[in-house]
């Protein structure tokens, strides 16, 4: 069993686990489920956390260079060892984006557009749920329901920031900072994708204009080329006639010289 083979096998099960986690978490947060009624949801959240923790250790065990994989996946370890910060566990939902690579087209622009749309929607949902979870029970909170949380997430990820809604708790501000940085990254990808598309269109138009100019030039040069071909043919015929005349002249002169000697 290799790490690549293992990831292929568990990709879809992990996506299902992430969806189960998202459903239980969203139900509990939006519905403000507390007390004994929240016990089933907490059980589901801890079970899914355990699955993700097991996945982390299996990946570490199967990695060819474990130290390198460990260093390059410290964020995975952070999510596993900090389960008590429930909003941070929402970062596990990026697993849902990994399957997009198998469902989008092969073109770079198709992958970029799909990833940007999926990442933006996922970040808005995660940010809204996370900030609502930590804010709704604070006495000074401005964000008290999912509608406010979703509106805040949209204005934050787009870097608009009207200021009508904002987090007041420390974890809420951490979520806000992460969403701001993610929004800048997403907007950067969108800008780069649009710029790449414009450059490609300009290059295609330039190539089309160049091809049309070549066709027009070829059409204009065609009569000249035909006339040149006729001239070359005539010159070749004249050269043949000249060669024949020279040959006839040499023969005549040779004959006359021979007669003169006989006399």
C-alpha positions in Angstrom: 0.0 0.0 0.0 1.4 3.3 -1.1 0.4 6.8 0.1 -1.0 7.6 -3.4 -3.0 4.4 -3.5 -4.3 5.0 0.0 -5.4 8.6 -0.9 -7.2 7.3 -4.0 -9.1 4.8 -1.9 -10.1 7.1 0.9 -10.8 10.3 -1.1 -14.5 9.8 -1.5 -15.1 8.3 2.0 -13.3 11.3 3.5 -15.5 13.6 1.5 -18.6 11.9 2.8 -17.2 12.2 6.3 -16.6 15.9 5.8 -20.1 16.4 4.6 -21.5 14.6 7.6 -19.3 16.8 9.9 -20.5 19.9 8.1 -24.2 18.9 8.4 -24.0 18.1 12.1 -22.0 21.2 12.8 -24.2 23.5 10.8 -27.4 22.0 12.4 -26.0 22.5 15.9 -24.8 26.0 15.3 -27.7 27.4 13.2 -30.3 25.7 15.4 -28.6 26.7 18.6 -28.8 23.2 19.9 -27.4 23.1 23.5 -27.5 20.8 26.5 -28.6 17.2 26.2 -30.0 17.8 22.8 -26.5 18.6 21.5 -25.0 15.3 22.7 -25.8 13.3 19.4 -24.2 16.1 17.4 -21.1 16.2 19.6 -20.8 12.5 19.2 -20.9 12.8 15.4 -18.4 15.7 15.5 -15.9 13.7 17.7 -16.3 10.6 15.5 -15.6 12.5 12.4 -12.6 14.2 14.1 -11.3 10.8 15.0 -11.6 9.6 11.4 -9.6 12.7 10.2 -7.0 12.1 12.9 -6.6 8.5 11.9 -6.3 9.6 8.2 -3.5 12.0 9.3 -1.5 9.2 11.0 -2.0 6.8 8.2 -0.7 9.3 5.7 2.3 10.0 7.9 3.0 6.3 8.2 2.7 5.6 4.4 4.7 8.7 3.4 8.0 7.9 1.7 9.8 10.7 3.5 7.9 11.0 6.8 9.9 14.0 8.1 9.4 16.0 4.8 5.6 15.1 4.8 5.4 16.0 8.5 7.0 19.4 7.9 4.9 20.2 4.8 1.6 19.2 6.6 2.0 21.0 9.9 -1.4 22.6 9.4 -2.9 19.1 9.3 -1.3 18.3 12.7 -2.5 21.6 14.1 -6.1 20.8 13.2 -5.8 17.3 14.7 -4.2 18.4 18.0 -6.5 21.4 18.6 -10.0 19.7 18.5 -11.3 21.9 21.3 -11.4 24.9 19.1 -14.4 23.7 17.1 -14.3 26.4 14.5 -10.8 25.4 13.6 -12.0 21.9 12.8 -14.0 23.4 9.9 -10.7 23.6 8.0 -11.0 19.9 7.4 -13.7 20.7 4.9 -11.0 21.7 2.4 -11.1 17.9 1.7 -14.2 18.6 -0.3 -12.2 20.7 -2.8 -9.7 17.9 -3.6 -12.3 15.9 -5.5 -12.9 18.8 -7.9 -9.7 17.9 -9.7 -11.3 14.7 -10.9 -14.6 16.3 -12.0 -13.4 19.4 -13.9 -12.0 19.7 -17.4 -8.4 19.3 -18.3 -7.9 22.9 -19.3 -6.1 25.2 -16.9 -8.9 27.8 -17.0 -11.5 25.2 -16.3 -9.6 24.0 -13.2 -9.0 27.6 -12.0 -12.6 28.6 -12.4 -13.9 25.6 -10.6 -11.4 25.9 -7.8 -12.1 29.6 -7.3 -15.9 29.1 -7.3 -15.7 26.1 -5.0 -13.2 27.7 -2.7 -15.1 30.9 -2.4 -18.4 29.2 -1.6 -16.7 26.9 0.9 -14.9 29.7 2.6 -18.0 31.8 2.9 -19.9 28.9 4.4 -17.1 27.9 6.8 -16.5 31.5 7.8 -20.2 32.1 8.5 -20.6 29.0 10.6 -17.4 29.5 12.5 -18.0 33.1 13.4 -21.7 32.4 14.3 -20.6 29.6 16.6 -18.3 31.8 18.7 -20.2 35.0 18.5 -23.9 34.2 19.0 -23.6 33.6 22.7 -21.5 36.6 23.5 -23.4 39.5 25.2 -21.7 42.1 23.0 -22.1 40.2 19.8 -23.2 41.8 16.6 -23.6 38.6 14.6 -26.6 36.7 16.1 -28.0 34.6 13.2 -26.8 32.8 10.1 -28.1 35.5 7.8 -26.0 38.1 9.5 -23.0 35.7 9.5 -23.4 34.9 5.8 -23.6 38.6 5.0 -20.5 39.3 7.1 -18.6 36.5 5.4 -19.4 37.8 1.9 -18.4 41.4 2.7 -15.2 40.1 4.4 -14.0 37.7 1.7 -14.6 40.3 -1.0 -12.6 42.8 1.2 -15.5 45.2 1.1 -16.0 45.3 4.9 -19.0 47.7 5.5 -18.4 47.6 9.2 -22.1 47.1 10.1 -21.2 43.6 11.4 -18.0 42.5 13.0 -16.8 39.9 15.5 -16.0 40.8 19.1 -14.5 37.6 20.4 -10.8 36.6 20.0 -11.6 33.4 18.0 -14.1 35.3 15.9 -11.4 37.8 15.0 -9.0 35.0 14.2 -11.7 33.6 11.8 -12.1 37.1 10.3 -8.4 37.5 9.7 -8.2 34.1 8.0 -11.2 34.9 5.9 -9.6 38.3 4.9 -6.4 36.7 3.7 -8.3 33.9 1.9 -10.4 36.6 0.2 -7.3 38.4 -1.0 -5.9 35.1 -2.4 -9.2 34.3 -4.2 -9.5 37.7 -5.7 -5.8 37.4 -6.8 -6.6 34.1 -8.6 -9.7 35.7 -10.2 -7.7 38.7 -11.4 -4.9 36.5 -12.8 -7.3 34.2 -14.6 -9.1 37.2 -16.2 -5.7 38.7 -17.2 -4.7 35.3 -18.7 -7.9 35.0 -20.7 -7.5 38.6 -22.1 -3.9 37.9 -23.1 -5.0 34.7 -24.8 -7.8 36.5 -26.7 -5.4 39.2 -27.8 -2.9 36.6 -29.0 -5.6 34.8 -30.9 -6.8 38.0 -32.5 -3.3 38.9 -33.5 -2.7 35.5 -35.0 -6.0 35.8 -36.9 -5.0 39.2 -38.3 -1.5 37.9 -39.2 -3.0 34.9 -41.0 -5.5 37.1 -42.9 -2.7 39.4 -43.9 -0.7 36.4 -45.2 -3.6 35.2 -47.2 -4.2 38.6 -48.7 -0.6 39.1 -49.5 -0.5 35.6 -51.2 -3.6 36.5 -53.2 -2.0 39.8 -54.3 1.3 38.1 -55.3 -0.3 35.3 -57.2 -0.6 37.2 -60.6 3.0 38.3 -60.3 4.1 34.8 -59.6 2.2 33.5 -62.6 3.7 36.2 -64.8 7.2 35.4 -63.5 6.6 31.7 -64.2 5.6 32.6 -67.8 8.8 34.7 -68.2 10.9 31.9 -66.9 9.3 29.5 -69.4 9.9 32.0 -72.2 13.5 32.5 -71.2 14.1 28.8 -71.1 12.6 28.5 -74.6 14.8 31.3 -75.9 17.9 29.7 -74.4 17.1 26.5 -76.2 16.6 28.4 -79.5 19.9 30.2 -79.0 21.7 26.9 -78.3 20.2 25.3 -81.4 21.2 28.4 -83.6 24.8 28.2 -82.2 25.0 24.5 -82.9 23.7 25.1 -86.5 26.2 27.9 -87.0 29.1 25.7 -85.8 28.0 22.9 -88.1 27.8 25.3 -91.1 31.1 26.9 -90.4 32.8 23.5 -90.1 31.2 22.4 -93.4 32.4 25.5 -95.2 35.9 25.2 -93.8 36.1 21.6 -95.0 35.0 22.6 -98.5 37.6 25.4 -98.6 40.4 22.9 -97.8 39.3 20.6 -100.5 39.5 23.3 -103.1 
